[in-house]
Amino acid sequence: MNKGVPAPLCWLNGEIMPMARACIPVSDHGLLYGDGVFEGVRFYRGRAFRLSGHLRRLRDSAAAIGLMLPLEQGVLETAVADLIAAFGAPEGYLRLVVTRGVGALGLDPASCKRGNVFIIAAQMALVDEAERRRGIRAIIAATRRLPVDGLDPRIKSLNYLNHILARMEASHAGAQEAILLNGRGHVCEGSADNVFIVREGALLTPPVSDGALDGVTRGVVMALAARAGIACREATLTPYDLYTADECFLTGTGAELIPVRDIDGRAPRQCPGVVYRELQARFQALIQRETAA
Ligand code: PMP
C-alpha cells in the first residue's frame, strides 16, 4: 500500500474491518446469482455527496426486486458516517451492497432469510487526472445492454456481466470506456456511466426508456445545465449522433465528469469542450458548497 493511501475498509453487517478480512459466505445468492443491489457513493471533505439520492435508488432497486433492506435508512447513514471517519482520508469512494443473503442452492430467493449488507471505503479513480484533462477514448461495444423489457435499467443490480463484456471490448481496442447500445441500436450509456453529447449548444442524453441508468450524476449535471442556461433534454441517440457531436462526455459517481476525445476513431469537434468545461466547473463548485463544514 502506498504511503498516504489508506487501505480499503469494510463495514460488514455492523462491524468495521479491513476489506481484506471481510467475507461473505459462498452460499449468498448475491455471489451465486448476482441477486442483490448496490450503490456507488463518493465522499469529499469527509461528507458523502448526494447520499439521500443514492439511498433512495438503493431502496427502489431493492423494492423492484422484492428484496427487503435488512436495515433502516438511519442505520445505513450512520454506517456511512462511521466508515468515512474510520477510513481517515477526506475523499474516497463507497460501495454499498445488499445481497439477497445466504440460501439453498437454486434460484428461489425464498430460502434467503436475511440479506448481507456491506460498505467498502476505498480510493477509486476510473482514469488518471492527465487522461481526464485530455479526454478518453471510447468505443461503441458490440455487446448490447440488457433490453429494458428484460431488466428495468433503473434497477442497479449486481448483474454487470454484459457491461463487463463491453468493457473488455474497450480494453481490447485500447480504449478506456465502452458505450452500449440497446437492441434497436440506440445509445444507452457507458459501462458504468451516463453519456452526454453537445449538438449546436444543446446538451442531449439518452432517456432511461432507451436503457440508461437514471444516474445521480446525470441528474446533477442536467440541473446544473438548466441553471447555467444550457438547453438540456433527453433524446434518443444513435452512433451517428456520437460520431458527429460537437462534444461528448461521461458522467457517474466513479467517473465524475470525463470528456471523450475519440469514439471509434471519430473525434468530437471539441475535447474538452466549452459546455463540458462550464459544467465541470459548476460540478466542482457544487461539491464544495454541499460538503462545506
Ligand atoms: N450507468 C451505469 C450502468 C452505472 O453503473 C453507473 C454508476 N453507478 C452510472 C450509469 C452512473 O450513475 P451515477 O451517476 O448514479 O453513479
py3Dmol code that shows the C-alpha trace and the ligand (Angstrom):
import py3Dmol

protein = """\
ATOM      1  CA  MET A   1       0.000   0.000   0.000  1.00  0.00           C
ATOM      2  CA  ASN A   2       1.395   3.436  -0.926  1.00  0.00           C
ATOM      3  CA  LYS A   3       2.250   5.732   1.928  1.00  0.00           C
ATOM      4  CA  GLY A   4      -0.649   8.101   2.478  1.00  0.00           C
ATOM      5  CA  VAL A   5      -3.217   5.943   0.672  1.00  0.00           C
ATOM      6  CA  PRO A   6      -5.425   4.304   3.297  1.00  0.00           C
ATOM      7  CA  ALA A   7      -6.116   0.596   2.961  1.00  0.00           C
ATOM      8  CA  PRO A   8      -9.693  -0.216   1.894  1.00  0.00           C
ATOM      9  CA  LEU A   9     -12.044  -0.688   4.831  1.00  0.00           C
ATOM     10  CA  CYS A  10     -15.333  -2.532   5.020  1.00  0.00           C
ATOM     11  CA  TRP A  11     -18.430  -2.148   7.176  1.00  0.00           C
ATOM     12  CA  LEU A  12     -19.989  -5.607   7.179  1.00  0.00           C
ATOM     13  CA  ASN A  13     -23.278  -6.179   8.968  1.00  0.00           C
ATOM     14  CA  GLY A  14     -22.404  -3.644  11.647  1.00  0.00           C
ATOM     15  CA  GLU A  15     -18.667  -4.179  12.056  1.00  0.00           C
ATOM     16  CA  ILE A  16     -15.819  -2.189  10.502  1.00  0.00           C
ATOM     17  CA  MET A  17     -12.767  -4.196   9.427  1.00  0.00           C
ATOM     18  CA  PRO A  18     -10.021  -4.171   6.776  1.00  0.00           C
ATOM     19  CA  MET A  19     -11.586  -5.063   3.428  1.00  0.00           C
ATOM     20  CA  ALA A  20      -9.144  -7.951   3.124  1.00  0.00           C
ATOM     21  CA  ARG A  21     -10.814  -9.576   6.145  1.00  0.00           C
ATOM     22  CA  ALA A  22     -14.444  -9.005   5.110  1.00  0.00           C
ATOM     23  CA  CYS A  23     -16.064 -12.241   3.922  1.00  0.00           C
ATOM     24  CA  ILE A  24     -19.447 -13.278   2.567  1.00  0.00           C
ATOM     25  CA  PRO A  25     -20.484 -16.959   2.667  1.00  0.00           C
ATOM     26  CA  VAL A  26     -20.240 -18.761  -0.657  1.00  0.00           C
ATOM     27  CA  SER A  27     -23.949 -19.653  -0.370  1.00  0.00           C
ATOM     28  CA  ASP A  28     -25.011 -15.988  -0.589  1.00  0.00           C
ATOM     29  CA  HIS A  29     -27.278 -15.573  -3.610  1.00  0.00           C
ATOM     30  CA  GLY A  30     -25.597 -12.253  -4.351  1.00  0.00           C
ATOM     31  CA  LEU A  31     -22.477 -14.234  -5.194  1.00  0.00           C
ATOM     32  CA  LEU A  32     -24.183 -17.304  -6.677  1.00  0.00           C
ATOM     33  CA  TYR A  33     -26.666 -15.466  -8.913  1.00  0.00           C
ATOM     34  CA  GLY A  34     -25.907 -11.749  -8.811  1.00  0.00           C
ATOM     35  CA  ASP A  35     -29.080 -11.436  -6.746  1.00  0.00           C
ATOM     36  CA  GLY A  36     -28.709  -8.121  -4.989  1.00  0.00           C
ATOM     37  CA  VAL A  37     -28.411  -4.378  -5.463  1.00  0.00           C
ATOM     38  CA  PHE A  38     -25.711  -1.803  -4.915  1.00  0.00           C
ATOM     39  CA  GLU A  39     -24.716   1.843  -4.978  1.00  0.00           C
ATOM     40  CA  GLY A  40     -21.515   3.781  -5.507  1.00  0.00           C
ATOM     41  CA  VAL A  41     -21.175   6.989  -3.493  1.00  0.00           C
ATOM     42  CA  ARG A  42     -18.337   9.484  -3.390  1.00  0.00           C
ATOM     43  CA  PHE A  43     -17.311  11.460  -0.371  1.00  0.00           C
ATOM     44  CA  TYR A  44     -15.492  14.750  -0.357  1.00  0.00           C
ATOM     45  CA  ARG A  45     -14.107  16.522   2.715  1.00  0.00           C
ATOM     46  CA  GLY A  46     -15.393  13.664   4.831  1.00  0.00           C
ATOM     47  CA  ARG A  47     -19.001  14.008   3.636  1.00  0.00           C
ATOM     48  CA  ALA A  48     -20.947  11.725   1.349  1.00  0.00           C
ATOM     49  CA  PHE A  49     -22.165  13.541  -1.770  1.00  0.00           C
ATOM     50  CA  ARG A  50     -25.861  13.176  -2.594  1.00  0.00           C
ATOM     51  CA  LEU A  51     -26.241  10.292  -0.139  1.00  0.00           C
ATOM     52  CA  SER A  52     -30.018  10.606   0.103  1.00  0.00           C
ATOM     53  CA  GLY A  53     -30.384  10.229  -3.690  1.00  0.00           C
ATOM     54  CA  HIS A  54     -28.210   7.131  -3.638  1.00  0.00           C
ATOM     55  CA  LEU A  55     -30.072   5.622  -0.677  1.00  0.00           C
ATOM     56  CA  ARG A  56     -33.401   6.297  -2.371  1.00  0.00           C
ATOM     57  CA  ARG A  57     -32.213   4.490  -5.511  1.00  0.00           C
ATOM     58  CA  LEU A  58     -30.890   1.621  -3.372  1.00  0.00           C
ATOM     59  CA  ARG A  59     -34.286   1.318  -1.692  1.00  0.00           C
ATOM     60  CA  ASP A  60     -36.087   1.484  -5.037  1.00  0.00           C
ATOM     61  CA  SER A  61     -33.762  -1.080  -6.645  1.00  0.00           C
ATOM     62  CA  ALA A  62     -34.318  -3.401  -3.682  1.00  0.00           C
ATOM     63  CA  ALA A  63     -38.099  -2.874  -3.774  1.00  0.00           C
ATOM     64  CA  ALA A  64     -38.164  -3.558  -7.513  1.00  0.00           C
ATOM     65  CA  ILE A  65     -36.585  -6.992  -6.996  1.00  0.00           C
ATOM     66  CA  GLY A  66     -38.635  -7.763  -3.882  1.00  0.00           C
ATOM     67  CA  LEU A  67     -35.636  -7.557  -1.578  1.00  0.00           C
ATOM     68  CA  MET A  68     -36.251  -6.295   1.956  1.00  0.00           C
ATOM     69  CA  LEU A  69     -33.468  -3.973   3.059  1.00  0.00           C
ATOM     70  CA  PRO A  70     -32.447  -5.570   6.353  1.00  0.00           C
ATOM     71  CA  LEU A  71     -31.502  -2.156   7.804  1.00  0.00           C
ATOM     72  CA  GLU A  72     -33.298   1.135   8.354  1.00  0.00           C
ATOM     73  CA  GLN A  73     -32.107   4.136   6.354  1.00  0.00           C
ATOM     74  CA  GLY A  74     -30.806   5.783   9.561  1.00  0.00           C
ATOM     75  CA  VAL A  75     -28.587   2.783  10.296  1.00  0.00           C
ATOM     76  CA  LEU A  76     -27.124   2.965   6.791  1.00  0.00           C
ATOM     77  CA  GLU A  77     -26.488   6.700   7.161  1.00  0.00           C
ATOM     78  CA  THR A  78     -24.717   6.139  10.472  1.00  0.00           C
ATOM     79  CA  ALA A  79     -22.718   3.260   8.978  1.00  0.00           C
ATOM     80  CA  VAL A  80     -21.598   5.516   6.120  1.00  0.00           C
ATOM     81  CA  ALA A  81     -20.531   8.292   8.511  1.00  0.00           C
ATOM     82  CA  ASP A  82     -18.689   5.847  10.799  1.00  0.00           C
ATOM     83  CA  LEU A  83     -16.897   4.214   7.875  1.00  0.00           C
ATOM     84  CA  ILE A  84     -15.791   7.535   6.363  1.00  0.00           C
ATOM     85  CA  ALA A  85     -14.455   8.590   9.782  1.00  0.00           C
ATOM     86  CA  ALA A  86     -12.610   5.280  10.225  1.00  0.00           C
ATOM     87  CA  PHE A  87     -11.190   5.412   6.684  1.00  0.00           C
ATOM     88  CA  GLY A  88      -9.409   8.628   7.563  1.00  0.00           C
ATOM     89  CA  ALA A  89      -8.879  10.177   4.114  1.00  0.00           C
ATOM     90  CA  PRO A  90     -11.116  13.154   3.321  1.00  0.00           C
ATOM     91  CA  GLU A  91     -12.015  11.902  -0.159  1.00  0.00           C
ATOM     92  CA  GLY A  92     -12.888   8.499  -1.446  1.00  0.00           C
ATOM     93  CA  TYR A  93     -15.495   6.145  -2.814  1.00  0.00           C
ATOM     94  CA  LEU A  94     -18.033   3.956  -1.038  1.00  0.00           C
ATOM     95  CA  ARG A  95     -19.595   0.820  -2.443  1.00  0.00           C
ATOM     96  CA  LEU A  96     -22.861  -0.131  -0.694  1.00  0.00           C
ATOM     97  CA  VAL A  97     -24.010  -3.653  -1.429  1.00  0.00           C
ATOM     98  CA  VAL A  98     -27.116  -5.502  -0.282  1.00  0.00           C
ATOM     99  CA  THR A  99     -27.254  -9.158  -1.241  1.00  0.00           C
ATOM    100  CA  ARG A 100     -30.235 -11.497  -1.110  1.00  0.00           C
ATOM    101  CA  GLY A 101     -28.329 -13.383   1.575  1.00  0.00           C
ATOM    102  CA  VAL A 102     -27.419 -16.953   2.358  1.00  0.00           C
ATOM    103  CA  GLY A 103     -29.796 -19.539   0.901  1.00  0.00           C
ATOM    104  CA  ALA A 104     -30.175 -23.010  -0.544  1.00  0.00           C
ATOM    105  CA  LEU A 105     -28.793 -23.809  -3.999  1.00  0.00           C
ATOM    106  CA  GLY A 106     -31.361 -22.969  -6.627  1.00  0.00           C
ATOM    107  CA  LEU A 107     -32.623 -19.609  -7.834  1.00  0.00           C
ATOM    108  CA  ASP A 108     -35.601 -19.305  -5.486  1.00  0.00           C
ATOM    109  CA  PRO A 109     -34.807 -16.490  -3.049  1.00  0.00           C
ATOM    110  CA  ALA A 110     -37.413 -17.759  -0.567  1.00  0.00           C
ATOM    111  CA  SER A 111     -34.752 -19.631   1.401  1.00  0.00           C
ATOM    112  CA  CYS A 112     -32.681 -16.457   1.887  1.00  0.00           C
ATOM    113  CA  LYS A 113     -33.789 -15.206   5.270  1.00  0.00           C
ATOM    114  CA  ARG A 114     -31.721 -12.051   5.569  1.00  0.00           C
ATOM    115  CA  GLY A 115     -29.623 -10.032   3.148  1.00  0.00           C
ATOM    116  CA  ASN A 116     -25.986  -9.270   3.826  1.00  0.00           C
ATOM    117  CA  VAL A 117     -25.076  -5.594   3.824  1.00  0.00           C
ATOM    118  CA  PHE A 118     -21.599  -4.284   3.350  1.00  0.00           C
ATOM    119  CA  ILE A 119     -19.997  -0.972   2.530  1.00  0.00           C
ATOM    120  CA  ILE A 120     -16.472  -0.672   1.188  1.00  0.00           C
ATOM    121  CA  ALA A 121     -14.479   2.552   1.533  1.00  0.00           C
ATOM    122  CA  ALA A 122     -11.576   2.899  -0.869  1.00  0.00           C
ATOM    123  CA  GLN A 123      -9.887   5.221  -3.297  1.00  0.00           C
ATOM    124  CA  MET A 124     -11.269   4.885  -6.794  1.00  0.00           C
ATOM    125  CA  ALA A 125     -10.246   6.654  -9.970  1.00  0.00           C
ATOM    126  CA  LEU A 126     -11.621   5.475 -13.307  1.00  0.00           C
ATOM    127  CA  VAL A 127      -8.992   7.467 -15.162  1.00  0.00           C
ATOM    128  CA  ASP A 128      -5.951   9.404 -14.048  1.00  0.00           C
ATOM    129  CA  GLU A 129      -6.042  13.184 -13.967  1.00  0.00           C
ATOM    130  CA  ALA A 130      -3.937  13.604 -17.120  1.00  0.00           C
ATOM    131  CA  GLU A 131      -6.449  11.480 -19.048  1.00  0.00           C
ATOM    132  CA  ARG A 132      -9.382  13.401 -17.634  1.00  0.00           C
ATOM    133  CA  ARG A 133      -7.804  16.649 -18.811  1.00  0.00           C
ATOM    134  CA  ARG A 134      -7.071  15.267 -22.249  1.00  0.00           C
ATOM    135  CA  GLY A 135     -10.231  13.210 -22.676  1.00  0.00           C
ATOM    136  CA  ILE A 136     -10.551   9.458 -23.054  1.00  0.00           C
ATOM    137  CA  ARG A 137     -11.045   7.090 -25.946  1.00  0.00           C
ATOM    138  CA  ALA A 138     -14.314   5.169 -26.151  1.00  0.00           C
ATOM    139  CA  ILE A 139     -15.709   2.530 -28.439  1.00  0.00           C
ATOM    140  CA  ILE A 140     -19.252   1.501 -29.224  1.00  0.00           C
ATOM    141  CA  ALA A 141     -19.430  -2.073 -27.985  1.00  0.00           C
ATOM    142  CA  ALA A 142     -20.825  -4.990 -29.958  1.00  0.00           C
ATOM    143  CA  THR A 143     -22.215  -6.260 -26.633  1.00  0.00           C
ATOM    144  CA  ARG A 144     -25.701  -4.789 -26.187  1.00  0.00           C
ATOM    145  CA  ARG A 145     -27.257  -3.630 -22.944  1.00  0.00           C
ATOM    146  CA  LEU A 146     -29.960  -5.890 -21.486  1.00  0.00           C
ATOM    147  CA  PRO A 147     -33.314  -4.939 -23.036  1.00  0.00           C
ATOM    148  CA  VAL A 148     -35.416  -2.595 -20.900  1.00  0.00           C
ATOM    149  CA  ASP A 149     -38.279  -5.073 -21.006  1.00  0.00           C
ATOM    150  CA  GLY A 150     -35.869  -7.763 -19.778  1.00  0.00           C
ATOM    151  CA  LEU A 151     -34.495  -5.852 -16.802  1.00  0.00           C
ATOM    152  CA  ASP A 152     -35.519  -2.305 -15.957  1.00  0.00           C
ATOM    153  CA  PRO A 153     -32.368  -0.163 -16.297  1.00  0.00           C
ATOM    154  CA  ARG A 154     -33.321   1.774 -13.158  1.00  0.00           C
ATOM    155  CA  ILE A 155     -32.546  -1.311 -11.078  1.00  0.00           C
ATOM    156  CA  LYS A 156     -28.917  -1.111 -10.046  1.00  0.00           C
ATOM    157  CA  SER A 157     -28.429  -4.833  -9.629  1.00  0.00           C
ATOM    158  CA  LEU A 158     -25.323  -6.938  -9.084  1.00  0.00           C
ATOM    159  CA  ASN A 159     -25.623  -8.270 -12.661  1.00  0.00           C
ATOM    160  CA  TYR A 160     -22.980  -6.404 -14.674  1.00  0.00           C
ATOM    161  CA  LEU A 161     -21.800  -9.154 -16.957  1.00  0.00           C
ATOM    162  CA  ASN A 162     -22.721  -7.553 -20.268  1.00  0.00           C
ATOM    163  CA  HIS A 163     -21.206  -4.258 -19.083  1.00  0.00           C
ATOM    164  CA  ILE A 164     -18.045  -6.188 -18.214  1.00  0.00           C
ATOM    165  CA  LEU A 165     -18.011  -7.808 -21.670  1.00  0.00           C
ATOM    166  CA  ALA A 166     -18.394  -4.368 -23.240  1.00  0.00           C
ATOM    167  CA  ARG A 167     -15.571  -3.059 -21.099  1.00  0.00           C
ATOM    168  CA  MET A 168     -13.359  -5.952 -22.221  1.00  0.00           C
ATOM    169  CA  GLU A 169     -14.039  -4.933 -25.816  1.00  0.00           C
ATOM    170  CA  ALA A 170     -12.879  -1.420 -24.953  1.00  0.00           C
ATOM    171  CA  SER A 171      -9.667  -2.663 -23.331  1.00  0.00           C
ATOM    172  CA  HIS A 172      -9.019  -4.910 -26.307  1.00  0.00           C
ATOM    173  CA  ALA A 173      -9.364  -1.902 -28.608  1.00  0.00           C
ATOM    174  CA  GLY A 174      -7.038   0.218 -26.448  1.00  0.00           C
ATOM    175  CA  ALA A 175      -9.911   2.440 -25.296  1.00  0.00           C
ATOM    176  CA  GLN A 176     -10.855   3.367 -21.729  1.00  0.00           C
ATOM    177  CA  GLU A 177     -14.624   3.040 -21.961  1.00  0.00           C
ATOM    178  CA  ALA A 178     -17.333   1.237 -23.901  1.00  0.00           C
ATOM    179  CA  ILE A 179     -20.684   2.701 -24.872  1.00  0.00           C
ATOM    180  CA  LEU A 180     -23.535   0.215 -25.007  1.00  0.00           C
ATOM    181  CA  LEU A 181     -26.442   0.298 -27.438  1.00  0.00           C
ATOM    182  CA  ASN A 182     -29.848  -1.274 -26.952  1.00  0.00           C
ATOM    183  CA  GLY A 183     -31.320  -3.893 -29.278  1.00  0.00           C
ATOM    184  CA  ARG A 184     -32.579  -1.160 -31.620  1.00  0.00           C
ATOM    185  CA  GLY A 185     -29.155   0.428 -31.959  1.00  0.00           C
ATOM    186  CA  HIS A 186     -29.941   3.377 -29.704  1.00  0.00           C
ATOM    187  CA  VAL A 187     -27.283   4.644 -27.319  1.00  0.00           C
ATOM    188  CA  CYS A 188     -27.890   3.605 -23.694  1.00  0.00           C
ATOM    189  CA  GLU A 189     -24.859   4.512 -21.587  1.00  0.00           C
ATOM    190  CA  GLY A 190     -21.260   3.704 -20.814  1.00  0.00           C
ATOM    191  CA  SER A 191     -20.308   0.537 -18.931  1.00  0.00           C
ATOM    192  CA  ALA A 192     -20.585   2.405 -15.607  1.00  0.00           C
ATOM    193  CA  ASP A 193     -21.565   5.951 -16.557  1.00  0.00           C
ATOM    194  CA  ASN A 194     -24.100   8.010 -18.485  1.00  0.00           C
ATOM    195  CA  VAL A 195     -23.419   9.595 -21.864  1.00  0.00           C
ATOM    196  CA  PHE A 196     -23.970  13.219 -22.873  1.00  0.00           C
ATOM    197  CA  ILE A 197     -23.342  14.908 -26.180  1.00  0.00           C
ATOM    198  CA  VAL A 198     -23.479  18.554 -27.196  1.00  0.00           C
ATOM    199  CA  ARG A 199     -25.002  19.495 -30.514  1.00  0.00           C
ATOM    200  CA  GLU A 200     -25.378  23.144 -31.536  1.00  0.00           C
ATOM    201  CA  GLY A 201     -25.051  24.293 -27.947  1.00  0.00           C
ATOM    202  CA  ALA A 202     -27.684  21.882 -26.577  1.00  0.00           C
ATOM    203  CA  LEU A 203     -26.918  19.053 -24.195  1.00  0.00           C
ATOM    204  CA  LEU A 204     -28.504  15.694 -25.068  1.00  0.00           C
ATOM    205  CA  THR A 205     -28.584  12.435 -23.122  1.00  0.00           C
ATOM    206  CA  PRO A 206     -30.455   9.182 -23.785  1.00  0.00           C
ATOM    207  CA  PRO A 207     -33.721   8.675 -21.893  1.00  0.00           C
ATOM    208  CA  VAL A 208     -33.936   5.954 -19.271  1.00  0.00           C
ATOM    209  CA  SER A 209     -36.505   4.279 -21.533  1.00  0.00           C
ATOM    210  CA  ASP A 210     -33.715   3.646 -24.086  1.00  0.00           C
ATOM    211  CA  GLY A 211     -31.751   1.740 -21.422  1.00  0.00           C
ATOM    212  CA  ALA A 212     -29.826   4.204 -19.270  1.00  0.00           C
ATOM    213  CA  LEU A 213     -29.468   4.056 -15.525  1.00  0.00           C
ATOM    214  CA  ASP A 214     -31.127   7.107 -14.012  1.00  0.00           C
ATOM    215  CA  GLY A 215     -27.737   8.316 -12.818  1.00  0.00           C
ATOM    216  CA  VAL A 216     -27.430  10.577  -9.800  1.00  0.00           C
ATOM    217  CA  THR A 217     -24.598  12.473 -11.508  1.00  0.00           C
ATOM    218  CA  ARG A 218     -26.677  12.631 -14.710  1.00  0.00           C
ATOM    219  CA  GLY A 219     -29.439  14.337 -12.710  1.00  0.00           C
ATOM    220  CA  VAL A 220     -26.979  16.746 -11.100  1.00  0.00           C
ATOM    221  CA  VAL A 221     -25.484  17.664 -14.492  1.00  0.00           C
ATOM    222  CA  MET A 222     -28.914  18.228 -16.050  1.00  0.00           C
ATOM    223  CA  ALA A 223     -29.861  20.529 -13.158  1.00  0.00           C
ATOM    224  CA  LEU A 224     -26.545  22.405 -13.417  1.00  0.00           C
ATOM    225  CA  ALA A 225     -27.088  22.851 -17.166  1.00  0.00           C
ATOM    226  CA  ALA A 226     -30.561  24.283 -16.559  1.00  0.00           C
ATOM    227  CA  ARG A 227     -29.111  26.742 -14.045  1.00  0.00           C
ATOM    228  CA  ALA A 228     -26.359  27.707 -16.489  1.00  0.00           C
ATOM    229  CA  GLY A 229     -28.913  28.411 -19.219  1.00  0.00           C
ATOM    230  CA  ILE A 230     -27.687  25.483 -21.338  1.00  0.00           C
ATOM    231  CA  ALA A 231     -30.569  23.774 -23.142  1.00  0.00           C
ATOM    232  CA  CYS A 232     -30.663  20.172 -21.982  1.00  0.00           C
ATOM    233  CA  ARG A 233     -33.025  17.380 -22.914  1.00  0.00           C
ATOM    234  CA  GLU A 234     -33.327  13.638 -23.175  1.00  0.00           C
ATOM    235  CA  ALA A 235     -33.120  12.394 -26.744  1.00  0.00           C
ATOM    236  CA  THR A 236     -32.779   9.061 -28.481  1.00  0.00           C
ATOM    237  CA  LEU A 237     -29.240   8.945 -29.856  1.00  0.00           C
ATOM    238  CA  THR A 238     -27.583   6.667 -32.370  1.00  0.00           C
ATOM    239  CA  PRO A 239     -23.884   6.097 -33.139  1.00  0.00           C
ATOM    240  CA  TYR A 240     -24.281   8.764 -35.869  1.00  0.00           C
ATOM    241  CA  ASP A 241     -25.106  11.346 -33.183  1.00  0.00           C
ATOM    242  CA  LEU A 242     -21.991  10.407 -31.214  1.00  0.00           C
ATOM    243  CA  TYR A 243     -19.772  10.429 -34.306  1.00  0.00           C
ATOM    244  CA  THR A 244     -20.980  13.895 -35.353  1.00  0.00           C
ATOM    245  CA  ALA A 245     -21.227  15.501 -31.875  1.00  0.00           C
ATOM    246  CA  ASP A 246     -19.603  18.807 -31.016  1.00  0.00           C
ATOM    247  CA  GLU A 247     -18.720  17.372 -27.600  1.00  0.00           C
ATOM    248  CA  CYS A 248     -19.183  14.110 -25.766  1.00  0.00           C
ATOM    249  CA  PHE A 249     -18.657  13.376 -22.081  1.00  0.00           C
ATOM    250  CA  LEU A 250     -19.499  10.765 -19.474  1.00  0.00           C
ATOM    251  CA  THR A 251     -20.943  11.218 -16.002  1.00  0.00           C
ATOM    252  CA  GLY A 252     -21.047   8.932 -12.999  1.00  0.00           C
ATOM    253  CA  THR A 253     -20.130   8.667  -9.357  1.00  0.00           C
ATOM    254  CA  GLY A 254     -16.925   6.811 -10.185  1.00  0.00           C
ATOM    255  CA  ALA A 255     -16.306   8.766 -13.380  1.00  0.00           C
ATOM    256  CA  GLU A 256     -17.438  12.193 -12.137  1.00  0.00           C
ATOM    257  CA  LEU A 257     -17.293  14.117 -15.475  1.00  0.00           C
ATOM    258  CA  ILE A 258     -14.955  12.719 -18.142  1.00  0.00           C
ATOM    259  CA  PRO A 259     -14.633  14.206 -21.622  1.00  0.00           C
ATOM    260  CA  VAL A 260     -14.372  11.849 -24.603  1.00  0.00           C
ATOM    261  CA  ARG A 261     -11.880  12.683 -27.337  1.00  0.00           C
ATOM    262  CA  ASP A 262     -12.372   9.680 -29.594  1.00  0.00           C
ATOM    263  CA  ILE A 263     -15.293   7.362 -30.340  1.00  0.00           C
ATOM    264  CA  ASP A 264     -14.481   4.504 -32.699  1.00  0.00           C
ATOM    265  CA  GLY A 265     -11.804   6.694 -34.283  1.00  0.00           C
ATOM    266  CA  ARG A 266     -14.083   9.716 -34.735  1.00  0.00           C
ATOM    267  CA  ALA A 267     -13.203  12.852 -32.806  1.00  0.00           C
ATOM    268  CA  PRO A 268     -15.869  15.136 -31.327  1.00  0.00           C
ATOM    269  CA  ARG A 269     -15.188  18.694 -32.547  1.00  0.00           C
ATOM    270  CA  GLN A 270     -14.023  19.861 -29.107  1.00  0.00           C
ATOM    271  CA  CYS A 271     -12.473  17.983 -26.220  1.00  0.00           C
ATOM    272  CA  PRO A 272     -12.726  19.118 -23.525  1.00  0.00           C
ATOM    273  CA  GLY A 273     -15.443  21.346 -24.940  1.00  0.00           C
ATOM    274  CA  VAL A 274     -16.814  24.636 -23.672  1.00  0.00           C
ATOM    275  CA  VAL A 275     -20.006  23.086 -22.334  1.00  0.00           C
ATOM    276  CA  TYR A 276     -18.044  20.342 -20.568  1.00  0.00           C
ATOM    277  CA  ARG A 277     -15.717  22.904 -19.008  1.00  0.00           C
ATOM    278  CA  GLU A 278     -18.604  25.048 -17.799  1.00  0.00           C
ATOM    279  CA  LEU A 279     -20.395  22.066 -16.257  1.00  0.00           C
ATOM    280  CA  GLN A 280     -17.234  20.622 -14.774  1.00  0.00           C
ATOM    281  CA  ALA A 281     -16.517  23.949 -13.027  1.00  0.00           C
ATOM    282  CA  ARG A 282     -20.098  24.123 -11.744  1.00  0.00           C
ATOM    283  CA  PHE A 283     -19.935  20.498 -10.605  1.00  0.00           C
ATOM    284  CA  GLN A 284     -16.774  21.167  -8.586  1.00  0.00           C
ATOM    285  CA  ALA A 285     -18.339  24.301  -7.087  1.00  0.00           C
ATOM    286  CA  LEU A 286     -21.468  22.340  -6.144  1.00  0.00           C
ATOM    287  CA  ILE A 287     -19.371  19.710  -4.376  1.00  0.00           C
ATOM    288  CA  GLN A 288     -17.589  22.467  -2.467  1.00  0.00           C
ATOM    289  CA  ARG A 289     -20.914  24.019  -1.436  1.00  0.00           C
ATOM    290  CA  GLU A 290     -22.621  20.807  -0.442  1.00  0.00           C
ATOM    291  CA  THR A 291     -19.719  19.373   1.516  1.00  0.00           C
ATOM    292  CA  ALA A 292     -18.731  22.594   3.290  1.00  0.00           C
ATOM    293  CA  ALA A 293     -18.456  22.113   7.054  1.00  0.00           C
TER     294      ALA A 293
END
"""
ligand_1 = """\
16
PMP
N -24.801 3.690 -15.657
C -24.321 2.590 -15.043
C -24.537 1.264 -15.688
C -23.636 2.700 -13.828
O -23.171 1.597 -13.219
C -23.432 3.976 -13.257
C -22.659 4.113 -11.985
N -23.440 3.932 -10.862
C -23.953 5.098 -13.912
C -24.629 4.918 -15.114
C -23.822 6.468 -13.317
O -24.724 6.621 -12.251
P -24.416 7.551 -11.013
O -24.185 8.913 -11.524
O -25.631 7.460 -10.170
O -23.210 6.994 -10.340
"""
view = py3Dmol.view(width=600, height=400)
view.addModel(protein, "pdb")
view.setStyle({"model": 0}, {"cartoon": {"style": "trace"}})
view.addModel(ligand_1, "xyz")
view.setStyle({"model": 1}, {"stick": {}})
view.zoomTo()
view.show()
